[in-house]
């Protein structure tokens, strides 16, 4: 396993860092205030090939791997976490196809996803359950050569803007839990599929978070990913592969807040010296830096291990499942803690919207909640010990 970043990874990091500073950061405050999805940011990701970083070259991606993806998401999230999410969530929505799709399905869907011409979303959570996947209710009942989907999904990132959605549904309502569900690709113009309520959120405010409604929505059996009874396991493994993306977003938020607070503490003076020279503030920044760096190492190691799997979910081990959950949980907790401290370093200025750290603090919170709450992450970690 390579420990240092490669030349290519460093070049990607420099490129995305520049792009983030020059093209993403300037509109971050406005996008947060308006809370409207911004297609210009999607175009920016497309033009710079960021959607296809971790897609195999055979399907039009750049095949650069999970660590490269994490680096890009981290750099974008340093200045705007909702922008990092554009890329991370697209990967999440596409992963069930990469992990469980057959060759025909990969050829049909992945090339347009790799360029970002099509956007993907992932639909698992429902109004009645998010953590307890085995209790989900959306149904897909077989009817000839197709399945009829009925149910509601909620809190679906990119749900209203995606071209394809990977959807988890129960195929055998009387069947045994964990063996009664399947994953389908639903294309956005399928009759019976519609987009419901849009959420007004605390953070990542301009990212698209919506309810999805399936009413007698007929999906061709050709869009079933894997076998009918494999859905639970496909979704669990998808999350193992995707959670490092949330960790990267969280790490970026922490790193962005640390950078801003450090710069501020060197400029701002009190009692005759820059506040970083007061140990009350200097030690706070030291602690923020230590935790952020520790989070980065845990995540990068996880990504390096995962990219050796080449998207083969049968090669997942309990240790790898644990690494993914540890990265997501640790990076999320670090992001929350670091951003709260950053607000404190800025004092009154940390509490107003003119400075970015209050947005970063609001954005951090979701990383402890989505793609498996940090309580569920601790459950997964303890189950694999
Ligand atoms: N990776 C791979 N396999 C997993 C797994 C994981 N992370 N977690 C569980 N499994 C497997 C188990 O090994 C078991 O396999 P077998 O049937 O071969 O024995 C099976 O799945 C059932 O496991 P378990 O009995 O632990 O399932 P539970 O119903 O108790 O649920 C949790 C397990 C809670 C861990 C699971 O439902 C989960 O991860 N929930 C969070 C879902 C989530 O992230 N929601 C957010 C939505 S996306 S924004």
Boltz pocket constraint, residues with backbone or C-beta under 6 A from the ligand:
constraints:
  - pocket:
      binder: B
      contacts: [[A, 124], [A, 125], [A, 130], [A, 131], [A, 132], [A, 133], [A, 134], [A, 155], [A, 178], [A, 232], [A, 233], [A, 236], [A, 237], [A, 239], [A, 240], [A, 321], [A, 369], [A, 370], [A, 371], [A, 372], [A, 373], [A, 376], [A, 379], [A, 380]]
      max_distance: 6.0
